[in-house]
Amino acid sequence: MTILEIAFLTLTAFTVLFLFLIGTRAIDYSGVKPMKNKVVLVIGLIAWQFYIFIASSFVGMQSYDFPPRFALAFIIPSFAFTGLFLYRNRNEKWIFGIQEHWLVYFQSFRVLVELLFVYALAEGVFNKEVTIEGFNFDMVFAFTAPIMGLLVYRQKVIPRKSLVFWNYIGLAILASVIMVFMISIYTPHIFGSEVPLLPLEAMTYPFVLIAGFLMPTAVFLHILSLIQLKKQL
């Protein structure tokens, strides 16, 4: 196992731990079947990681065929879960048991994700266009997370409602990153290439954790933050 792969797994473990912490806090706040719900939470987090590993091992997953198989296997299911789960629970008590500022500050984890992108570029796993050296500006946004947290929650010089706009910007940037990945594979001529730019290795484990877990986590936290803000403003 390479250092790059270990780094992806370490960041994933750190993110899983954060989700576990906010999940258990939310469960304790709701007071509804705490032990049972914590078991469900742990099983869910582990099961999704297991699914990503197994699905990425299937023959044919590393393919340039359309529609993109990694999107069908990871991005669409995770987005569907996020939308359905948060919509159904948008009025539940547990949502407000999570500290607002945690959801803002933690978006800075995307700085580490983008640094791994640059490392992956150096190792030949990613192409330049999907990193900050190309058209991926997610790192720039991630640097604003601690700044917004400080100005809104500590210094209180910016109104909380500004975070609604900030969350939407974060979601738009994530959408643009997905678009850059898709262009790199299916319309590389936009970047001056006649062949797909994204190496097939990028569609193997643990690199698929980006599409299967790390990016969906950022989306989940943005939407959860928006639900909290819109209910309380």
C-alpha positions in Angstrom: 0.0 0.0 0.0 1.4 3.4 -1.0 1.6 6.5 1.2 -1.0 8.1 -1.0 -3.5 5.3 -0.4 -2.8 5.4 3.3 -3.5 9.1 3.3 -6.9 8.6 1.6 -7.8 5.9 4.1 -6.7 8.0 7.1 -8.7 11.0 5.9 -11.7 8.8 5.4 -11.4 7.3 8.9 -11.2 10.8 10.3 -14.3 11.8 8.5 -16.2 8.7 9.6 -15.2 9.6 13.2 -16.6 13.1 12.8 -19.9 11.7 11.4 -20.1 9.3 14.3 -19.6 12.1 16.8 -22.2 14.4 15.4 -24.5 11.4 14.9 -24.3 10.3 18.5 -24.7 13.8 19.7 -27.9 14.1 17.6 -29.2 10.8 18.9 -28.5 11.8 22.6 -30.3 15.1 22.0 -33.4 13.5 20.6 -33.6 11.0 23.4 -35.3 8.4 21.2 -34.0 4.9 21.5 -30.4 6.1 21.9 -28.7 2.7 22.1 -30.6 1.2 19.1 -30.0 4.3 17.0 -26.3 4.4 17.8 -26.0 0.8 16.7 -27.8 1.6 13.5 -25.5 4.6 13.0 -22.4 2.5 13.4 -23.7 -0.3 11.2 -24.6 2.2 8.5 -21.2 3.9 8.5 -19.3 0.6 8.4 -21.7 -0.9 5.8 -21.2 2.0 3.4 -17.4 1.7 3.6 -17.7 -2.0 3.0 -20.0 -1.4 0.0 -17.5 1.1 -1.6 -14.7 -1.4 -1.2 -16.7 -4.3 -2.7 -18.2 -2.3 -5.5 -14.9 -0.8 -6.6 -13.5 -4.4 -6.9 -16.0 -5.5 -9.5 -14.6 -6.2 -12.9 -15.6 -3.5 -15.3 -15.8 -0.7 -12.7 -12.7 0.8 -14.2 -14.1 1.9 -17.5 -14.6 4.9 -19.7 -18.0 3.6 -20.9 -21.0 5.9 -20.6 -22.8 6.2 -18.3 -20.0 6.4 -15.8 -20.1 3.3 -13.6 -18.5 4.9 -10.6 -21.2 7.6 -10.7 -23.9 4.9 -10.9 -22.4 2.9 -8.0 -21.4 5.8 -5.7 -22.5 9.3 -6.5 -26.1 8.7 -7.4 -26.9 6.4 -4.4 -25.2 8.7 -1.9 -27.0 11.7 -3.2 -30.3 9.9 -3.2 -29.8 8.8 0.4 -28.8 12.4 1.5 -31.8 14.0 -0.2 -34.3 11.4 1.1 -32.9 11.1 4.6 -32.6 14.8 5.3 -36.0 15.6 3.6 -37.8 13.0 5.7 -36.0 14.2 8.9 -36.0 17.9 8.3 -38.4 18.6 11.2 -36.9 16.1 13.6 -35.5 17.2 16.9 -32.2 15.5 16.5 -31.1 17.9 13.7 -30.9 20.7 16.1 -28.8 18.8 18.6 -25.8 19.2 16.3 -23.8 22.3 16.9 -24.1 24.7 13.9 -20.5 25.8 13.9 -19.3 22.2 13.7 -20.9 21.8 10.2 -19.1 25.0 9.0 -15.7 24.4 10.5 -15.5 20.8 9.3 -15.9 21.8 5.7 -12.2 22.7 6.0 -11.4 19.0 5.7 -11.7 19.6 1.9 -8.4 21.4 2.0 -6.9 18.0 2.9 -8.9 16.3 0.1 -7.5 18.8 -2.4 -4.0 18.4 -1.2 -4.4 14.6 -1.8 -5.6 15.5 -5.3 -2.3 17.3 -5.9 -0.4 14.4 -4.5 -2.4 12.0 -6.7 -1.5 14.2 -9.7 2.2 13.9 -8.8 1.8 10.1 -8.6 0.0 10.0 -12.0 -3.3 8.9 -10.5 -5.2 12.2 -11.4 -4.9 14.6 -14.2 -4.0 18.3 -13.7 -7.4 19.6 -14.7 -9.2 18.0 -11.7 -6.8 19.6 -9.2 -6.3 23.2 -8.1 -3.6 23.5 -10.8 -6.4 23.2 -13.3 -10.1 23.9 -12.8 -10.8 22.6 -9.3 -11.2 25.5 -6.9 -12.6 23.6 -4.0 -9.5 24.2 -1.9 -10.1 27.9 -2.1 -13.6 27.5 -0.8 -12.5 25.1 2.0 -10.1 27.8 3.3 -13.1 30.0 3.9 -14.7 27.5 6.3 -12.7 28.5 9.4 -12.9 32.1 8.4 -16.7 32.1 8.2 -16.9 30.1 11.4 -14.7 32.7 13.2 -16.5 35.7 11.8 -20.1 34.4 12.3 -19.8 32.4 15.6 -16.9 33.9 17.4 -16.5 37.5 16.4 -20.2 37.8 15.3 -19.4 40.5 12.7 -21.2 38.6 9.9 -24.9 37.6 10.3 -25.7 33.9 10.4 -27.9 34.2 7.3 -24.8 34.8 5.3 -24.0 31.1 5.8 -27.0 30.2 3.7 -25.4 31.8 0.7 -22.0 30.3 1.7 -23.5 26.8 1.8 -25.0 27.2 -1.7 -21.6 28.4 -3.0 -20.0 25.3 -1.5 -22.6 23.0 -3.2 -22.1 24.8 -6.5 -18.3 24.4 -6.3 -18.8 20.7 -5.6 -21.0 20.4 -8.7 -18.3 22.1 -10.8 -15.7 19.6 -9.6 -17.9 16.7 -10.6 -18.3 18.5 -14.0 -14.6 18.8 -14.4 -14.1 15.1 -13.7 -16.8 14.2 -16.3 -15.3 16.5 -18.9 -11.9 14.9 -18.3 -13.4 11.5 -19.2 -16.1 12.2 -21.8 -15.3 15.4 -23.5 -11.5 15.8 -23.0 -11.2 17.8 -26.3 -12.4 20.8 -24.2 -9.0 20.5 -22.4 -7.2 19.9 -25.7 -7.0 16.1 -25.6 -8.3 13.4 -27.9 -8.3 10.7 -25.2 -9.7 10.6 -21.7 -7.5 12.5 -19.3 -8.5 10.8 -16.0 -6.4 7.6 -15.6 -8.4 4.4 -14.9 -6.5 4.0 -11.7 -8.5 6.9 -10.3 -11.5 4.6 -10.4 -10.0 2.0 -8.1 -10.0 1.8 -4.3 -9.2 3.9 -2.3 -9.5 6.7 -4.8 -13.2 6.1 -5.4 -13.7 7.2 -1.8 -13.8 10.7 -3.2 -16.9 10.0 -5.2 -18.3 7.4 -2.7 -17.8 9.1 0.6 -15.7 12.3 0.9 -17.6 14.4 -1.6 -21.0 13.1 -0.5 -20.1 13.9 3.1 -19.4 17.6 2.1 -22.8 17.7 0.4 -24.5 16.1 3.4 -23.0 18.7 5.8 -24.0 21.6 3.5 -27.6 20.5 3.3 -27.8 19.7 7.0 -26.4 23.2 7.7 -29.0 24.8 5.4 -31.8 22.9 7.1 -30.7 24.2 10.5 -30.2 27.7 9.4 -33.5 28.0 7.5 -35.4 26.6 10.5 -33.8 29.1 12.9 -33.4 32.3 11.0 
